Amino acid sequence: MSGANQAGAGGLGPGQIAIEFLTAGVELSELLSEVVRRRGGLTLAQYRTLAALRGATTREPWELARAVQVSSAHMTSVLDQLLRLGLVERRVDPVDRRRRQVVLTGTGRRRLRALTPRVLALEARVLEIAFTEGERTVLTDLVRRLRAGMAELAVSDGAAARTVP
């Protein structure tokens, strides 16, 4: 059997496909971070938090942490930063006063509206450089299927599987 056949898809050996995905994710994250920082003065976590609030009347911090895929402690820090920038507000839940809700301010909505087209343009450019239109459609389907498959996996301690946001 030739080395290419042994290596599997695309000539990559065991574990290398995951490394390629991780590397591509890090590189894309760095590109997006640079655009968000330069054009909006925000970190990627701050932008993703604002984006997670888009269209929502309110969300609780734990919901935002899950949507942005950061720890609760990190989300607390991100929300504190966004509060200082005047981009979000924390409000007392009218039903359960022990809980807090997060909402975009008018300034936050404007910053998000100004920044989102730049983020989308970068995404489109990266995909246009790397893939044909048909390949982009296939890639979107494959990535969704990959995430759904990973969501079905239970963690090793037997806890319930996580869900794809």
VMD Tcl script that draws the C-alpha trace (Angstrom):
set ca {
  {0.00 0.00 0.00}
  {1.42 3.40 -0.94}
  {2.12 6.10 1.62}
  {-0.65 8.27 0.16}
  {-3.18 5.48 0.60}
  {-2.04 4.86 4.15}
  {-2.19 8.53 5.01}
  {-5.89 8.79 4.19}
  {-7.85 11.77 2.84}
  {-5.71 14.42 1.20}
  {-2.51 12.65 2.24}
  {-2.98 13.54 5.89}
  {-2.16 10.99 8.54}
  {-4.16 10.15 11.67}
  {-4.82 13.22 13.78}
  {-3.53 15.59 11.11}
  {-7.00 16.47 9.84}
  {-7.95 17.71 13.29}
  {-4.70 19.71 13.45}
  {-5.49 21.26 10.05}
  {-8.97 22.26 11.27}
  {-7.55 23.72 14.46}
  {-4.84 25.61 12.60}
  {-7.31 27.00 10.07}
  {-9.60 28.04 12.94}
  {-6.78 29.85 14.73}
  {-5.69 31.59 11.53}
  {-9.26 32.68 10.72}
  {-9.72 33.86 14.29}
  {-6.55 35.94 14.03}
  {-7.73 37.54 10.76}
  {-11.15 38.33 12.23}
  {-9.57 39.63 15.45}
  {-7.41 42.03 13.45}
  {-10.38 43.42 11.50}
  {-12.52 43.76 14.62}
  {-9.70 45.43 16.56}
  {-8.64 47.81 13.79}
  {-12.09 48.73 12.52}
  {-14.12 48.55 15.71}
  {-11.71 48.83 18.61}
  {-13.02 45.57 20.05}
  {-11.71 42.13 20.83}
  {-13.18 39.20 18.95}
  {-14.93 38.01 22.13}
  {-16.48 41.47 22.54}
  {-17.67 41.50 18.92}
  {-19.05 37.97 19.19}
  {-20.91 38.97 22.35}
  {-22.48 41.96 20.63}
  {-23.37 39.73 17.66}
  {-24.96 37.20 20.04}
  {-27.18 40.01 21.35}
  {-28.29 41.03 17.84}
  {-32.01 40.48 17.46}
  {-32.47 39.47 21.08}
  {-34.36 41.70 23.46}
  {-32.23 40.43 26.34}
  {-29.99 37.48 27.19}
  {-28.56 36.24 30.42}
  {-24.76 36.15 30.86}
  {-24.67 32.34 30.93}
  {-26.51 32.26 27.57}
  {-23.96 34.64 26.10}
  {-21.08 32.57 27.46}
  {-22.52 29.50 25.78}
  {-23.16 31.33 22.49}
  {-19.66 32.83 22.41}
  {-18.12 29.61 23.74}
  {-16.20 31.14 26.61}
  {-16.23 30.46 30.33}
  {-18.62 32.30 32.64}
  {-15.66 34.10 34.21}
  {-14.42 35.25 30.80}
  {-17.92 36.40 29.85}
  {-18.14 38.43 33.06}
  {-14.90 40.18 32.06}
  {-16.12 40.76 28.49}
  {-19.42 42.19 29.74}
  {-17.60 44.48 32.19}
  {-15.50 45.79 29.29}
  {-18.57 46.29 27.08}
  {-20.35 48.07 29.93}
  {-17.43 50.48 30.32}
  {-17.57 51.16 26.57}
  {-21.32 51.86 26.82}
  {-22.16 49.08 24.35}
  {-24.32 46.93 26.65}
  {-26.36 47.33 29.80}
  {-27.08 44.86 32.58}
  {-30.67 44.97 33.79}
  {-32.47 43.31 36.64}
  {-34.78 40.55 35.45}
  {-38.33 41.84 36.09}
  {-39.55 38.34 37.01}
  {-36.59 37.21 39.15}
  {-34.74 40.16 40.63}
  {-31.77 37.93 41.53}
  {-31.00 37.46 37.85}
  {-29.42 39.87 35.39}
  {-30.14 40.37 31.73}
  {-27.86 41.92 29.15}
  {-29.10 44.19 26.37}
  {-27.40 46.14 23.58}
  {-27.40 49.91 23.93}
  {-28.03 52.17 20.97}
  {-24.27 52.73 20.79}
  {-23.72 48.97 20.83}
  {-26.19 48.46 17.98}
  {-24.50 51.17 15.92}
  {-21.02 49.72 16.54}
  {-22.26 46.25 15.57}
  {-23.97 47.60 12.42}
  {-20.79 49.41 11.38}
  {-18.49 46.46 12.03}
  {-20.52 43.50 10.77}
  {-20.21 44.31 7.03}
  {-16.41 44.37 7.41}
  {-16.41 41.00 9.16}
  {-18.70 39.53 6.51}
  {-16.55 40.98 3.72}
  {-13.45 39.34 5.20}
  {-15.27 36.02 5.52}
  {-16.47 36.24 1.92}
  {-12.99 37.16 0.67}
  {-11.30 34.29 2.50}
  {-13.83 31.81 1.12}
  {-13.67 33.27 -2.41}
  {-9.88 32.94 -2.44}
  {-9.94 29.34 -1.26}
  {-13.10 27.83 -2.80}
  {-15.38 27.92 -5.79}
  {-19.03 28.77 -5.18}
  {-19.96 25.07 -5.32}
  {-17.17 24.18 -2.90}
  {-18.37 26.88 -0.47}
  {-21.83 25.31 -0.48}
  {-20.36 21.86 0.15}
  {-18.03 23.24 2.84}
  {-20.92 24.87 4.68}
  {-22.80 21.57 4.71}
  {-19.73 19.61 5.80}
  {-18.89 22.00 8.63}
  {-22.47 21.87 9.91}
  {-22.41 18.07 9.77}
  {-19.04 17.99 11.54}
  {-20.33 20.21 14.34}
  {-23.52 18.14 14.65}
  {-21.45 14.96 14.84}
  {-19.22 16.43 17.54}
  {-22.29 17.57 19.47}
  {-23.45 13.95 19.62}
  {-20.30 12.83 21.35}
  {-20.59 12.44 25.09}
  {-17.70 13.59 27.19}
  {-15.58 10.84 28.67}
  {-17.09 11.11 32.16}
  {-20.52 10.22 30.84}
  {-22.02 13.71 31.06}
  {-24.66 14.67 28.53}
  {-23.46 15.70 25.08}
  {-23.17 19.44 24.44}
  {-25.33 21.12 21.85}
  {-24.22 23.11 18.83}
  {-25.14 26.78 19.32}
}
mol new
graphics top color blue
foreach p $ca { graphics top sphere $p radius 0.5 }
foreach p [lrange $ca 0 end-1] q [lrange $ca 1 end] { graphics top cylinder $p $q radius 0.2 }
display resetview
